[in-house]
Amino acid sequence: MSKLSGNDIILLKDRTFFRPENRAEHTEEIMTIDQNKNGSELQLQLSGRLDTATAPQLDAVIKENLESIQSLVIDLKKVEYLSSAGLRVLLAAQKAMNAKKGTMSVLHPNDMVQEVFEMTGFTSILTIVK
């Protein structure tokens, strides 16, 4: 698992959230969002499952930063599973970035996630960098 900063949030299977400083108390993570903000660019690296339980947290992180960014980069290299709830968050983020004339890129989807993007037509909506 990657090193976490104080801004990162971890979601547990029981749908509770905690910050890294409390990490030792929790062992059943299902998604981690590593955040790195560089000027007007927000980079998010996701690990785990992006599904009904975790999508609201990703949505909250994006909305929390939306006003101050022009570029959103979401790295899915470590995402094991993507559900329709995760797709909805990605679509909403893309629409929000388009509305403010910003950019959004989705990086490194694994074969399963890429197949979901292809089957749903998201390859024509998102900028996907393998």
Secondary structure by P-SEA (a helix, b strand, c coil): cccccccbbbbcccccccccccccccccccbbbbbbbcccbbbbbbccccccccaaaaaaaaaaccccccbbbbbccccccccaaaaaaaaaaaaaaaaacbbbbbccccaaaaaaaaaacccccccccc
